[in-house]
Amino acid sequence: MRERRSPRRRTDHEQLARRLKAGRGGPQDERRAHPHPGRRRPRRAGRPGHRLRLRPSDDWSRPRPAPSAVGSLGPGFVDPSAPPTPEGTVTPRPGSWDGVHPPRDYRVVLLSAGDDAPTRALVAAVRSWAAAEHVDLRTVTAAGEADLVPAITRALDLHPDLVISAGDALVDPLAVVTANHLAQQFLVVGAELAEPTHNVTAADWSGASYRGEGLGASSNYDAASFTPQRCDAAIRAGAAAVLTGLTGIVVWLA
């Protein structure tokens, strides 16, 4: 036989129903409430010695101060008495760029085209550099020749601090598009533009100096020259040039 509920138990249920109807909640809600309703709960502290860091905003279109370099160039990157001219070439001393780093959460778009070994090596180097330097990296990949210019447009629409291009197929389209977006900084790695505007910097070396269809290069193309070490040096040297305002030039790695 089913046990009958006592009058007291019915009374408790009736009181709870009235409390919920009045918006006061039950005993569990009261336990969760702050003992001093007029005061705010203190924020939970992080681990001792651990600094909490906000995640970078997903909305790159929001304005913010222009990024600046962390650190400075070492001796031998450029000759202070003879700064590079527009479209000029500098051959920095190896390692003279090591003291320059991007600010944390520097906004970079990796724009790539092609699946050849040199392009894959450049892409891997950019990803490694971004992870090591705490760069906020996004990627745009062109899906074939017809998508080259649309891919550049997609990269521009993200409003990054810097667009890094990887892949010879992007050289000719970039030569057309970059001149119309002078406020956007570009870094071309493993190739260069024949007539870059002040917002286009290149970092290349012997074996990686493609300048566009039908144009002569300063060296013969050599796919084997795209080693991880050379690609990493090109990204770091090129980014150091951009961050320190040495733009519109070619950084030639000896």
C-alpha positions in Angstrom: 0.0 0.0 0.0 1.3 3.4 -0.9 2.3 5.6 2.1 0.2 8.6 2.6 2.0 12.0 2.8 1.9 13.7 6.1 0.2 17.1 6.4 3.6 18.7 7.2 5.1 17.4 4.0 2.2 18.8 2.0 2.7 22.1 3.8 6.4 22.2 2.8 5.5 21.6 -0.8 2.9 24.3 -0.8 5.4 26.8 0.8 8.0 25.9 -1.9 5.4 26.4 -4.7 4.5 29.8 -3.3 8.2 30.8 -3.0 8.9 29.8 -6.6 5.8 31.7 -7.8 7.0 34.8 -6.0 10.4 34.5 -7.7 12.4 33.8 -4.6 13.4 30.3 -5.5 14.0 27.4 -3.3 16.6 26.6 -0.6 19.2 25.7 -3.2 18.9 29.1 -4.8 19.3 30.8 -1.4 22.5 28.8 -0.8 24.0 30.1 -4.1 23.1 33.7 -3.5 25.8 36.0 -2.2 25.5 36.6 1.5 25.7 40.3 0.9 23.4 41.1 -2.0 24.6 44.6 -2.3 28.2 43.6 -2.9 29.7 42.1 -6.0 31.4 38.7 -5.9 35.2 39.0 -5.9 36.8 37.7 -9.1 38.5 34.4 -8.9 42.2 34.9 -8.8 44.6 33.0 -11.1 47.3 30.6 -9.9 50.0 32.2 -7.8 52.4 33.9 -10.2 50.2 33.2 -13.2 48.9 36.2 -15.2 45.5 35.8 -16.8 45.5 36.7 -20.5 42.5 37.6 -22.6 42.1 35.8 -25.8 42.6 38.0 -28.9 39.4 39.5 -30.3 37.7 37.6 -33.1 36.8 40.9 -34.7 39.9 42.3 -36.4 37.9 45.2 -37.9 37.9 47.0 -34.5 40.4 49.9 -34.4 43.5 49.8 -32.3 46.8 51.5 -32.1 49.3 50.7 -34.8 51.6 47.8 -33.8 55.2 48.5 -33.1 58.3 46.3 -32.9 59.5 44.8 -29.7 63.3 45.2 -29.6 65.6 46.7 -32.2 67.7 45.7 -35.2 71.3 44.6 -34.5 74.4 46.0 -36.2 74.7 45.1 -39.9 71.1 44.9 -40.9 71.4 48.2 -42.7 74.0 50.9 -43.0 72.8 53.8 -40.9 74.7 56.3 -43.0 73.1 55.0 -46.2 69.5 53.9 -45.6 67.9 51.8 -48.3 66.1 53.6 -51.1 62.6 52.7 -52.3 62.7 49.4 -54.2 66.3 49.0 -53.1 68.0 45.8 -51.8 69.7 45.3 -48.5 71.8 42.3 -47.5 71.7 42.1 -43.7 74.3 40.4 -41.6 72.9 37.0 -40.5 71.2 37.2 -37.2 71.0 41.0 -37.1 67.2 40.7 -37.0 67.1 38.3 -34.0 66.5 41.2 -31.6 63.2 42.3 -33.2 59.9 40.6 -32.4 56.3 41.4 -33.2 54.0 42.5 -30.4 51.9 39.8 -28.8 48.7 39.0 -30.8 50.2 40.7 -33.9 47.5 40.2 -36.6 48.9 38.3 -39.6 47.2 36.6 -42.6 49.1 33.9 -44.3 48.1 34.0 -47.9 49.3 31.0 -49.9 48.8 29.4 -53.3 50.1 26.1 -54.6 51.0 22.8 -53.1 54.6 22.5 -54.3 57.4 21.7 -51.8 58.8 25.3 -51.6 55.4 26.7 -50.8 54.7 24.0 -48.2 58.1 24.9 -46.6 57.2 28.6 -46.5 53.8 27.9 -45.0 55.3 25.6 -42.3 57.9 28.3 -41.5 55.3 31.0 -41.1 53.2 28.8 -38.8 56.2 28.0 -36.7 57.2 31.6 -36.4 53.7 32.7 -35.5 53.4 30.1 -32.8 56.8 31.0 -31.3 56.1 34.7 -31.4 52.4 34.5 -30.1 51.1 35.9 -33.4 47.4 35.9 -34.0 47.5 34.0 -37.4 44.8 33.4 -39.9 45.2 31.7 -43.2 43.7 32.2 -46.7 44.5 29.7 -49.4 43.8 30.3 -53.1 41.9 27.4 -54.7 43.5 27.6 -58.2 44.4 30.3 -60.6 40.9 31.8 -60.9 40.9 32.3 -57.1 44.2 34.2 -56.8 42.8 37.7 -56.8 39.7 36.8 -54.8 42.0 35.2 -52.2 44.0 38.4 -51.9 40.7 40.3 -51.4 39.6 37.9 -48.7 42.9 38.5 -46.9 42.4 42.2 -47.2 38.9 42.0 -45.8 40.3 40.6 -42.6 42.1 43.9 -41.9 45.4 42.3 -40.6 48.5 44.2 -39.5 50.5 42.2 -42.1 49.8 39.9 -45.1 52.5 37.3 -45.7 52.4 35.7 -49.1 53.8 32.3 -50.0 53.8 30.9 -53.5 55.1 32.2 -56.8 51.6 32.2 -58.3 50.7 35.2 -56.1 53.4 37.5 -57.4 51.7 38.8 -60.5 48.2 39.3 -58.9 49.9 41.0 -55.9 51.7 43.4 -58.3 48.3 44.6 -59.4 46.4 44.6 -56.1 49.0 46.0 -53.6 49.3 49.3 -55.4 45.6 50.0 -54.7 45.9 49.2 -51.0 48.8 51.3 -49.8 47.7 51.3 -46.1 48.1 47.5 -46.0 51.5 46.0 -45.3 52.6 43.0 -47.3 55.6 40.7 -46.9 56.5 38.4 -49.9 58.7 35.5 -48.9 60.7 33.4 -51.4 59.9 35.8 -54.2 59.6 39.5 -54.9 57.7 42.1 -56.9 59.5 43.8 -59.8 58.3 47.3 -58.9 57.0 47.2 -55.3 55.2 50.1 -53.7 56.3 51.3 -50.2 53.9 48.8 -48.6 55.4 45.7 -50.1 58.6 44.2 -48.7 60.2 41.0 -49.9 62.6 38.5 -48.3 64.4 36.1 -50.7 67.7 34.6 -51.5 69.7 32.9 -54.3 67.4 30.3 -55.8 64.2 32.0 -54.6 63.9 35.3 -56.5 61.0 34.9 -58.8 59.7 38.4 -60.0 56.8 37.6 -62.2 55.9 36.0 -65.5 58.4 36.8 -68.2 60.6 38.9 -66.0 64.2 38.1 -65.3 65.3 36.9 -61.9 68.5 37.8 -60.0 69.2 34.1 -59.6 68.2 30.7 -61.1 65.3 29.1 -59.4 66.3 26.2 -57.0 63.5 24.4 -55.2 66.1 22.7 -52.9 67.1 26.1 -51.5 63.8 26.3 -49.6 65.2 24.7 -46.5 63.4 25.1 -43.2 66.3 27.2 -41.9 66.3 29.5 -44.9 62.6 29.9 -44.9 62.6 30.7 -41.2 65.3 33.3 -41.6 63.4 34.9 -44.5 60.3 35.3 -42.4 62.1 36.7 -39.4 64.3 39.1 -41.4 61.4 40.3 -43.5 59.1 40.8 -40.5 61.8 42.7 -38.7 62.1 45.0 -41.7 58.4 45.7 -41.7 58.1 46.2 -38.0 61.0 48.7 -38.0 59.6 50.7 -40.9 62.0 49.5 -43.6 59.3 48.7 -46.1 59.2 48.7 -49.9 62.6 47.0 -50.2 64.0 43.6 -50.8 65.8 41.8 -47.9 68.3 39.6 -49.6 69.6 36.7 -47.5 73.3 35.9 -48.2 
